[in-house]
Amino acid sequence: MKEIRNQNFDAERALYELKDALVENCRFEGPADGESAMKETAGLTVRGCFFDLRYPLWHTTDTVLDNCDMTASCRAALWYDRRVRITDSRLHGIKALRECDDCLLEDCSVISPEFGWKSRGIKLVKTSVEGEYPFLDSRDLTLENVTLKGKYSFQYVENMTITDSVLDTKDAFWHTKNVTVKDSVIRGEYLGWYSENLTLIRCKVIGTQPLCYCRNLVMEDCETEDCDLSFERSSVQATLLNPVVSVKNPLSGRITAPAIGQIILEDGFNGKDRCEIIVK
């Protein structure tokens, strides 16, 4: 394996098509302001490196990044990549991950608008994410022990499992399909509208007008807080452990809760007799 240590690179495509190499304690910055430092590479171990230039790792395969820093100037750091493992690293540039397959992030900090778009097989473990539209139109995702602060998170995502996480995000899970969230806290507004096969197990849901226009929504042993006008025109099977502020025009299924502040069934709504509401 070739070894490159303690060097500074600022030229365009400085390590283009590098294969089977260790790149350690190097810095990608400088007056030449070159892009695409490690484009079309494979089999790299990149450790303790600093990235301040654009597009450093495009079309890289079978690569490991450990203890690396990508600044806000490191735009679009990883695109079109396959089988990348990123540990103990900071990804702080816009559009940090896109069109990637089978990538793992563990013990990482992500501050990146438009993070994780149109990707497949991404897994995050013990990682924090901050961004406006994380994971747009991605699929086959796994999040474990993740802290997320977003705005419009997981839109159009398919096939995702989230466990032991805290999600603080507006408008999460819109138009998602086949998503399961377990043992997590979800704070936001208008959660899960237009979703299909969304399952929440032992979760706490906080915020206004959640879970409307859902198809095949399941909630098992969940708690709610400040959830008003819930379940409008949704097909739902929900077992809730604490009182709900209000339920409005549920389409079908069954909702069980210890108390519901208000049940709103508007005149002309055609689902009045198709959803069973049990208060006990």
Residue frames as qw, qx, qy, qz and C-alpha x, y, z in Angstrom:
[[0.000, 0.887, 0.462, 0.000, 0.00, 0.00, 0.00],
 [0.366, 0.489, -0.028, 0.791, 1.29, 3.43, -0.95],
 [0.403, -0.672, -0.455, 0.423, 1.60, 5.85, 1.99],
 [0.208, 0.598, 0.106, 0.766, 1.16, 9.62, 1.77],
 [0.509, -0.633, -0.468, 0.348, 1.71, 11.49, 5.03],
 [0.349, -0.693, -0.118, 0.620, 1.98, 15.06, 6.33],
 [0.319, 0.110, 0.447, 0.828, 1.60, 16.80, 2.99],
 [0.244, 0.587, 0.283, -0.719, -0.41, 19.78, 1.75],
 [0.312, 0.263, 0.742, 0.532, -2.39, 19.65, -1.51],
 [0.239, 0.608, 0.283, -0.702, -4.17, 22.51, -3.26],
 [0.093, 0.273, -0.641, -0.711, -3.88, 21.58, -6.95],
 [0.756, 0.184, -0.088, -0.622, -6.76, 20.43, -9.14],
 [0.969, 0.083, -0.185, -0.139, -7.20, 16.61, -8.92],
 [0.118, -0.771, 0.610, -0.142, -4.10, 16.37, -6.73],
 [0.331, -0.253, 0.906, -0.078, -4.51, 12.65, -6.06],
 [0.720, 0.304, -0.126, -0.610, -6.68, 11.72, -9.03],
 [0.889, 0.186, -0.372, -0.190, -7.26, 7.96, -9.52],
 [0.053, -0.523, 0.775, -0.351, -5.18, 7.05, -6.47],
 [0.867, -0.127, -0.387, -0.286, -5.64, 3.38, -5.58],
 [0.893, -0.258, -0.317, 0.189, -4.92, 1.27, -2.49],
 [0.385, 0.436, -0.309, 0.752, -3.20, 3.95, -0.45],
 [0.437, -0.645, -0.475, 0.408, -3.00, 5.43, 3.04],
 [0.170, 0.631, 0.048, 0.756, -3.43, 9.21, 3.16],
 [0.591, -0.580, -0.474, 0.299, -2.65, 10.43, 6.68],
 [0.355, -0.702, -0.144, 0.601, -2.39, 13.84, 8.36],
 [0.342, 0.188, 0.425, 0.817, -2.65, 15.72, 5.08],
 [0.135, 0.623, 0.332, -0.695, -4.30, 19.06, 4.39],
 [0.352, 0.452, 0.632, 0.522, -6.30, 19.91, 1.30],
 [0.036, -0.935, -0.251, 0.249, -6.20, 23.71, 1.20],
 [0.518, -0.305, 0.269, 0.752, -4.19, 26.52, -0.35],
 [0.141, 0.586, -0.088, -0.794, -4.01, 29.33, -2.90],
 [0.056, 0.097, -0.799, -0.591, -4.43, 27.14, -5.99],
 [0.555, 0.155, 0.338, -0.744, -7.97, 26.37, -4.72],
 [0.294, 0.193, -0.829, -0.434, -8.08, 23.12, -6.68],
 [0.778, -0.065, 0.144, -0.609, -11.16, 20.91, -6.83],
 [0.955, 0.147, -0.148, -0.211, -11.71, 17.12, -6.89],
 [0.154, -0.726, 0.667, -0.071, -8.58, 16.15, -4.97],
 [0.282, -0.206, 0.937, -0.024, -9.32, 12.41, -4.76],
 [0.723, 0.345, 0.018, -0.598, -11.76, 11.82, -7.59],
 [0.862, 0.325, -0.340, -0.189, -12.07, 8.33, -9.18],
 [0.020, 0.533, -0.791, 0.298, -10.15, 6.64, -6.34],
 [0.886, -0.193, -0.318, -0.277, -10.50, 3.23, -4.67],
 [0.870, -0.145, -0.378, 0.280, -9.25, 1.31, -1.68],
 [0.204, 0.592, -0.306, 0.717, -8.14, 4.35, 0.31],
 [0.538, -0.604, -0.490, 0.324, -7.69, 4.83, 4.04],
 [0.151, 0.649, -0.010, 0.746, -7.86, 8.54, 4.78],
 [0.626, -0.551, -0.476, 0.280, -6.97, 9.38, 8.37],
 [0.419, -0.636, -0.165, 0.627, -6.59, 12.63, 10.28],
 [0.359, 0.228, 0.394, 0.815, -6.96, 14.82, 7.19],
 [0.071, 0.615, 0.302, -0.725, -8.29, 18.36, 6.80],
 [0.330, 0.417, 0.660, 0.531, -10.45, 19.31, 3.79],
 [0.033, 0.638, 0.230, -0.734, -11.14, 22.94, 2.89],
 [0.135, 0.299, -0.547, -0.770, -11.57, 22.56, -0.89],
 [0.715, 0.213, 0.087, -0.660, -14.55, 21.51, -3.00],
 [0.895, 0.277, -0.162, -0.309, -15.62, 18.07, -4.25],
 [0.153, -0.651, 0.743, -0.007, -12.77, 16.03, -2.73],
 [0.294, -0.112, 0.949, -0.022, -14.21, 12.50, -2.92],
 [0.708, 0.370, 0.002, -0.602, -16.33, 11.86, -6.00],
 [0.876, 0.312, -0.326, -0.170, -16.62, 8.37, -7.49],
 [0.010, 0.525, -0.805, 0.276, -14.58, 6.77, -4.72],
 [0.877, -0.117, -0.362, -0.293, -15.06, 3.10, -3.86],
 [0.882, -0.232, -0.335, 0.236, -14.15, 0.98, -0.81],
 [0.274, 0.549, -0.283, 0.737, -12.78, 3.93, 1.14],
 [0.565, -0.585, -0.500, 0.298, -12.35, 4.53, 4.89],
 [0.104, 0.670, -0.125, 0.725, -12.30, 8.03, 6.40],
 [0.656, -0.518, -0.479, 0.266, -11.34, 8.35, 10.05],
 [0.407, -0.681, -0.170, 0.585, -10.98, 11.46, 12.19],
 [0.361, 0.260, 0.374, 0.814, -11.27, 13.85, 9.25],
 [0.050, 0.636, 0.334, -0.694, -12.49, 17.45, 9.15],
 [0.275, 0.437, 0.577, 0.633, -14.49, 18.85, 6.24],
 [0.060, -0.312, -0.262, 0.911, -15.12, 22.58, 6.63],
 [0.407, 0.678, 0.418, -0.447, -18.00, 24.71, 5.41],
 [0.254, 0.695, -0.412, -0.533, -15.88, 25.46, 2.32],
 [0.133, -0.174, 0.950, 0.221, -15.68, 21.74, 1.51],
 [0.640, 0.253, 0.066, -0.723, -18.81, 21.68, -0.64],
 [0.893, 0.276, -0.145, -0.324, -20.35, 18.49, -1.99],
 [0.269, -0.646, 0.714, -0.007, -17.67, 16.34, -0.39],
 [0.309, -0.090, 0.943, 0.083, -18.90, 12.82, -1.24],
 [0.668, 0.412, 0.025, -0.619, -20.91, 12.20, -4.41],
 [0.823, 0.379, -0.338, -0.255, -21.45, 9.02, -6.45],
 [0.005, 0.530, -0.817, 0.228, -19.49, 6.92, -3.95],
 [0.882, -0.132, -0.364, -0.269, -19.84, 3.25, -3.00],
 [0.879, -0.277, -0.316, 0.225, -18.94, 1.38, 0.17],
 [0.234, 0.575, -0.329, 0.712, -17.49, 4.22, 2.23],
 [0.631, -0.557, -0.493, 0.221, -17.00, 4.03, 6.00],
 [0.115, 0.654, -0.153, 0.732, -16.72, 7.35, 7.85],
 [0.663, -0.527, -0.481, 0.224, -15.88, 7.40, 11.58],
 [0.483, -0.631, -0.178, 0.580, -15.18, 10.12, 14.13],
 [0.359, 0.155, 0.343, 0.854, -15.35, 12.85, 11.46],
 [0.121, 0.630, 0.322, -0.696, -16.91, 16.29, 10.92],
 [0.300, 0.368, 0.645, 0.598, -18.83, 16.87, 7.68],
 [0.042, -0.662, -0.374, 0.648, -19.72, 20.57, 7.75],
 [0.013, 0.231, -0.438, -0.869, -20.05, 21.53, 4.08],
 [0.640, 0.320, 0.140, -0.685, -23.26, 21.87, 2.08],
 [0.858, 0.348, -0.206, -0.318, -24.48, 18.80, 0.17],
 [0.289, -0.626, 0.724, -0.030, -21.98, 16.55, 1.93],
 [0.341, -0.053, 0.934, 0.089, -23.37, 13.22, 0.69],
 [0.624, 0.448, 0.066, -0.637, -25.36, 12.58, -2.50],
 [0.819, 0.409, -0.294, -0.274, -26.08, 9.71, -4.90],
 [0.029, 0.520, -0.834, 0.181, -24.06, 7.32, -2.72],
 [0.873, -0.111, -0.376, -0.290, -24.51, 3.61, -2.00],
 [0.898, -0.233, -0.323, 0.185, -23.75, 1.49, 1.07],
 [0.277, 0.540, -0.367, 0.705, -22.08, 4.09, 3.27],
 [0.628, -0.562, -0.497, 0.208, -21.69, 4.09, 7.06],
 [0.068, 0.660, -0.255, 0.703, -21.25, 7.13, 9.30],
 [0.729, -0.483, -0.463, 0.147, -20.41, 6.42, 12.94],
 [0.513, -0.608, -0.183, 0.578, -19.56, 8.90, 15.71],
 [0.365, 0.274, 0.305, 0.836, -19.76, 11.77, 13.25],
 [0.071, 0.645, 0.330, -0.685, -21.00, 15.37, 13.27],
 [0.315, 0.394, 0.611, 0.610, -22.88, 16.51, 10.18],
 [0.113, 0.698, 0.257, -0.659, -23.82, 20.16, 9.60],
 [0.168, -0.104, 0.698, 0.688, -24.90, 20.17, 5.98],
 [0.567, 0.424, 0.167, -0.686, -27.93, 21.57, 4.15],
 [0.784, 0.423, -0.267, -0.368, -29.23, 19.05, 1.60],
 [0.184, -0.484, 0.853, -0.068, -27.42, 16.15, 3.24],
 [0.378, -0.021, 0.922, -0.084, -27.86, 12.57, 2.04],
 [0.615, 0.449, 0.033, -0.647, -30.00, 13.17, -1.06],
 [0.814, 0.429, -0.241, -0.309, -30.87, 10.39, -3.51],
 [0.082, 0.514, -0.844, 0.128, -28.72, 7.76, -1.78],
 [0.889, -0.105, -0.321, -0.309, -29.20, 4.09, -1.02],
 [0.883, -0.130, -0.384, 0.236, -28.13, 1.86, 1.85],
 [0.145, 0.603, -0.374, 0.690, -26.88, 4.63, 4.15],
 [0.695, -0.504, -0.495, 0.131, -26.42, 3.83, 7.87],
 [0.024, 0.682, -0.303, 0.665, -25.83, 6.35, 10.66],
 [0.745, -0.405, -0.494, 0.192, -24.78, 5.28, 14.17],
 [0.519, -0.633, -0.214, 0.533, -24.19, 7.61, 17.14],
 [0.362, 0.187, 0.301, 0.862, -24.16, 10.62, 14.84],
 [0.097, 0.683, 0.373, -0.621, -25.61, 14.15, 14.94],
 [0.330, 0.364, 0.576, 0.653, -27.12, 15.71, 11.83],
 [0.078, 0.684, 0.291, -0.664, -28.15, 19.31, 11.24],
 [0.129, -0.032, 0.603, 0.787, -29.63, 20.41, 7.92],
 [0.438, 0.210, 0.066, -0.872, -32.71, 21.72, 6.16],
 [0.833, 0.244, -0.156, -0.471, -33.65, 18.84, 3.83],
 [0.225, -0.462, 0.858, 0.015, -31.77, 15.76, 5.06],
 [0.358, 0.001, 0.933, 0.047, -32.14, 12.47, 3.15],
 [0.565, 0.465, 0.038, -0.680, -34.46, 13.70, 0.41],
 [0.816, 0.425, -0.207, -0.332, -35.57, 10.91, -1.94],
 [0.119, 0.486, -0.861, 0.085, -33.25, 8.26, -0.44],
 [0.894, -0.140, -0.193, -0.379, -34.00, 4.62, 0.38],
 [0.901, -0.065, -0.378, 0.201, -32.87, 1.67, 2.48],
 [0.079, 0.664, -0.387, 0.635, -31.68, 3.82, 5.39],
 [0.721, -0.429, -0.509, 0.192, -30.82, 2.85, 8.97],
 [0.004, 0.683, -0.284, 0.673, -30.43, 5.36, 11.81],
 [0.747, -0.406, -0.494, 0.183, -29.37, 4.25, 15.29],
 [0.508, -0.630, -0.212, 0.547, -28.83, 6.64, 18.19],
 [0.353, 0.363, 0.279, 0.816, -29.00, 9.70, 15.94],
 [0.051, -0.677, -0.366, 0.637, -29.71, 13.29, 16.96],
 [0.324, 0.413, 0.539, 0.659, -31.31, 15.20, 14.11],
 [0.056, 0.662, 0.275, -0.695, -32.13, 18.90, 13.85],
 [0.241, 0.144, 0.662, 0.695, -33.81, 19.61, 10.54],
 [0.367, 0.246, 0.076, -0.894, -36.71, 21.26, 8.78],
 [0.805, 0.290, -0.093, -0.509, -38.10, 19.05, 6.01],
 [0.218, -0.471, 0.855, 0.017, -36.51, 15.73, 6.86],
 [0.365, 0.015, 0.930, 0.029, -36.88, 12.38, 5.08],
 [0.587, 0.489, 0.089, -0.638, -39.18, 13.58, 2.30],
 [0.792, 0.433, -0.292, -0.317, -39.95, 10.82, -0.24],
 [0.072, -0.479, 0.868, -0.114, -37.75, 8.33, 1.65],
 [0.892, -0.019, -0.262, -0.367, -38.54, 4.61, 1.23],
 [0.917, -0.073, -0.359, 0.159, -37.56, 1.67, 3.43],
 [0.168, 0.584, -0.460, 0.647, -36.05, 3.15, 6.57],
 [0.708, -0.508, -0.477, 0.112, -35.63, 2.09, 10.21],
 [0.058, 0.648, -0.330, 0.683, -34.87, 4.55, 13.02],
 [0.740, -0.459, -0.480, 0.106, -34.17, 3.47, 16.62],
 [0.611, -0.550, -0.236, 0.518, -33.19, 5.23, 19.88],
 [0.377, 0.261, 0.191, 0.868, -33.04, 8.65, 18.25],
 [0.012, -0.696, -0.389, 0.604, -34.16, 12.23, 18.88],
 [0.321, 0.387, 0.533, 0.680, -35.61, 14.01, 15.85],
 [0.003, 0.682, 0.302, -0.667, -36.33, 17.74, 16.06],
 [0.173, -0.030, 0.633, 0.754, -37.71, 18.56, 12.66],
 [0.474, 0.413, 0.197, -0.752, -40.58, 20.29, 10.92],
 [0.740, 0.455, -0.148, -0.473, -42.64, 18.40, 8.34],
 [0.176, -0.425, 0.882, 0.105, -40.77, 15.11, 8.73],
 [0.356, 0.079, 0.931, 0.026, -41.63, 11.92, 6.80],
 [0.545, 0.526, 0.099, -0.645, -43.79, 13.53, 4.11],
 [0.768, 0.475, -0.274, -0.330, -44.61, 11.09, 1.29],
 [0.100, -0.483, 0.868, -0.054, -42.46, 8.35, 2.87],
 [0.881, 0.021, -0.304, -0.361, -43.08, 4.65, 2.33],
 [0.919, -0.090, -0.358, 0.140, -42.26, 1.72, 4.61],
 [0.167, 0.571, -0.471, 0.651, -40.70, 3.60, 7.53],
 [0.734, -0.510, -0.448, 0.037, -40.45, 2.23, 11.08],
 [0.071, 0.630, -0.399, 0.662, -39.39, 4.36, 14.06],
 [0.760, -0.400, -0.508, 0.072, -38.78, 2.74, 17.47],
 [0.644, -0.552, -0.266, 0.457, -38.05, 4.11, 20.95],
 [0.391, 0.187, 0.126, 0.892, -37.52, 7.66, 19.68],
 [0.022, 0.698, 0.378, -0.608, -38.69, 11.22, 20.28],
 [0.326, 0.397, 0.522, 0.681, -40.09, 13.11, 17.29],
 [0.047, -0.679, -0.328, 0.656, -40.69, 16.84, 17.68],
 [0.160, -0.007, 0.494, 0.854, -42.15, 18.92, 14.87],
 [0.468, 0.395, 0.224, -0.758, -45.19, 20.10, 12.96],
 [0.750, 0.438, -0.138, -0.476, -47.38, 18.26, 10.47],
 [0.315, -0.420, 0.848, 0.078, -45.55, 14.98, 11.00],
 [0.351, 0.004, 0.928, 0.124, -45.89, 12.25, 8.41],
 [0.565, 0.525, 0.190, -0.607, -48.46, 13.74, 6.07],
 [0.731, 0.526, -0.262, -0.346, -49.15, 11.63, 2.95],
 [0.101, -0.479, 0.872, -0.022, -47.00, 8.76, 4.25],
 [0.874, 0.054, -0.314, -0.367, -47.64, 5.11, 3.49],
 [0.905, -0.126, -0.370, 0.167, -46.86, 2.27, 5.92],
 [0.091, 0.607, -0.458, 0.643, -45.42, 4.50, 8.65],
 [0.777, -0.414, -0.475, 0.026, -45.01, 2.58, 11.93],
 [0.027, -0.654, 0.427, -0.624, -44.18, 4.25, 15.25],
 [0.801, -0.297, -0.516, 0.060, -43.38, 1.94, 18.20],
 [0.625, -0.578, -0.286, 0.440, -42.87, 3.27, 21.74],
 [0.376, 0.315, 0.096, 0.866, -42.27, 6.78, 20.42],
 [0.077, -0.682, -0.416, 0.597, -43.12, 10.21, 21.78],
 [0.301, 0.517, 0.467, 0.651, -44.67, 12.56, 19.22],
 [0.183, -0.617, -0.307, 0.701, -44.66, 16.29, 20.00],
 [0.059, -0.198, 0.324, 0.923, -46.29, 18.99, 17.89],
 [0.492, 0.400, 0.255, -0.730, -49.36, 20.25, 16.08],
 [0.751, 0.462, -0.042, -0.470, -51.47, 18.48, 13.44],
 [0.179, -0.444, 0.856, 0.197, -49.53, 15.24, 13.16],
 [0.243, 0.011, 0.965, 0.102, -50.17, 12.23, 10.98],
 [0.544, 0.529, 0.277, -0.589, -52.78, 13.42, 8.51],
 [0.696, 0.576, -0.244, -0.352, -53.55, 11.89, 5.10],
 [0.174, -0.470, 0.865, 0.023, -51.60, 8.75, 6.07],
 [0.846, 0.112, -0.362, -0.374, -52.18, 5.33, 4.55],
 [0.901, -0.120, -0.399, 0.123, -51.76, 2.34, 6.87],
 [0.007, 0.657, -0.467, 0.592, -50.39, 4.29, 9.84],
 [0.795, -0.345, -0.492, 0.080, -49.55, 2.19, 12.91],
 [0.052, -0.654, 0.450, -0.606, -48.75, 3.53, 16.39],
 [0.792, -0.270, -0.545, 0.057, -47.96, 1.05, 19.14],
 [0.641, -0.590, -0.304, 0.385, -47.71, 2.23, 22.76],
 [0.394, 0.388, 0.044, 0.832, -46.86, 5.81, 21.82],
 [0.200, -0.653, -0.418, 0.600, -47.11, 9.06, 23.77],
 [0.284, 0.663, 0.338, 0.604, -48.23, 12.42, 22.39],
 [0.290, -0.552, -0.290, 0.726, -47.75, 16.03, 23.49],
 [0.152, 0.573, -0.037, -0.805, -49.51, 19.11, 22.08],
 [0.106, 0.049, 0.845, 0.522, -50.96, 16.95, 19.30],
 [0.419, 0.470, 0.402, -0.665, -54.11, 18.65, 18.07],
 [0.650, 0.562, -0.112, -0.500, -56.18, 17.99, 14.94],
 [0.280, -0.400, 0.857, 0.168, -54.52, 14.58, 14.67],
 [0.390, 0.091, 0.910, 0.109, -55.11, 11.83, 12.10],
 [0.500, 0.552, 0.124, -0.655, -57.21, 13.82, 9.64],
 [0.790, 0.489, -0.167, -0.329, -58.20, 11.56, 6.72],
 [0.093, 0.520, -0.848, 0.032, -55.75, 8.85, 7.81],
 [0.905, -0.131, -0.356, -0.193, -56.23, 5.10, 7.93],
 [0.013, 0.612, -0.608, 0.506, -54.77, 4.35, 11.35],
 [0.820, -0.363, -0.442, 0.027, -54.29, 1.72, 14.04],
 [0.160, 0.590, -0.406, 0.679, -53.12, 3.62, 17.13],
 [0.694, -0.547, -0.445, 0.144, -52.64, 2.65, 20.77],
 [0.159, 0.672, -0.217, 0.690, -51.77, 5.80, 22.72],
 [0.568, -0.225, -0.656, 0.443, -50.64, 5.88, 26.34],
 [0.146, -0.375, -0.372, 0.836, -51.64, 9.42, 27.29],
 [0.323, 0.742, 0.469, -0.352, -54.33, 11.98, 26.42],
 [0.399, 0.265, 0.471, 0.741, -54.56, 13.55, 22.97],
 [0.076, 0.278, 0.136, -0.948, -55.56, 17.20, 22.50],
 [0.634, 0.433, 0.187, -0.613, -57.87, 16.51, 19.56],
 [0.407, 0.045, 0.839, 0.358, -58.64, 14.06, 16.77],
 [0.406, 0.533, 0.006, -0.742, -60.15, 15.29, 13.50],
 [0.754, 0.479, -0.123, -0.432, -61.87, 13.36, 10.73],
 [0.317, -0.377, 0.855, 0.163, -59.96, 10.04, 10.92],
 [0.529, 0.264, -0.513, -0.623, -60.72, 8.02, 7.83],
 [0.901, -0.082, -0.355, -0.236, -60.64, 4.41, 9.04],
 [0.529, 0.250, -0.701, 0.409, -59.17, 2.02, 11.61],
 [0.644, -0.649, -0.404, 0.035, -59.03, 2.31, 15.40],
 [0.186, 0.577, -0.369, 0.704, -57.66, 4.89, 17.84],
 [0.701, -0.547, -0.451, 0.079, -57.35, 3.98, 21.51],
 [0.244, 0.459, -0.339, 0.784, -56.33, 6.58, 24.11],
 [0.273, -0.347, -0.728, 0.524, -56.94, 7.23, 27.83],
 [0.103, 0.761, 0.391, -0.508, -58.52, 10.59, 26.97],
 [0.364, 0.345, 0.440, 0.745, -59.17, 12.79, 23.94],
 [0.027, -0.328, -0.270, 0.905, -59.84, 16.47, 24.52],
 [0.515, 0.499, 0.081, -0.692, -61.98, 16.88, 21.41],
 [0.462, 0.144, 0.813, 0.324, -63.22, 14.60, 18.65],
 [0.294, 0.537, -0.087, -0.786, -64.03, 16.61, 15.53],
 [0.388, 0.248, 0.836, 0.297, -66.21, 14.97, 12.87],
 [0.147, 0.310, -0.110, -0.933, -67.25, 17.58, 10.36],
 [0.657, 0.471, 0.400, -0.432, -70.55, 17.55, 8.51],
 [0.694, 0.654, -0.180, -0.241, -70.23, 15.83, 5.18],
 [0.034, -0.593, 0.804, 0.023, -67.09, 13.90, 6.16],
 [0.840, 0.109, -0.359, -0.392, -67.51, 10.40, 4.73],
 [0.511, 0.238, -0.782, 0.267, -65.38, 8.55, 7.29],
 [0.449, -0.485, 0.303, -0.686, -67.58, 9.04, 10.34],
 [0.904, -0.196, 0.169, -0.341, -68.54, 5.40, 10.69],
 [0.877, 0.353, -0.305, 0.109, -65.29, 3.76, 9.54],
 [0.360, 0.423, -0.597, 0.579, -62.88, 4.69, 12.35],
 [0.681, -0.582, -0.445, -0.007, -63.45, 3.33, 15.86],
 [0.114, 0.603, -0.391, 0.686, -62.37, 5.71, 18.63],
 [0.741, -0.438, -0.504, 0.075, -61.99, 4.16, 22.08],
 [0.032, -0.662, 0.372, -0.650, -61.43, 6.29, 25.17],
 [0.841, -0.395, -0.368, -0.032, -60.59, 4.34, 28.31]]
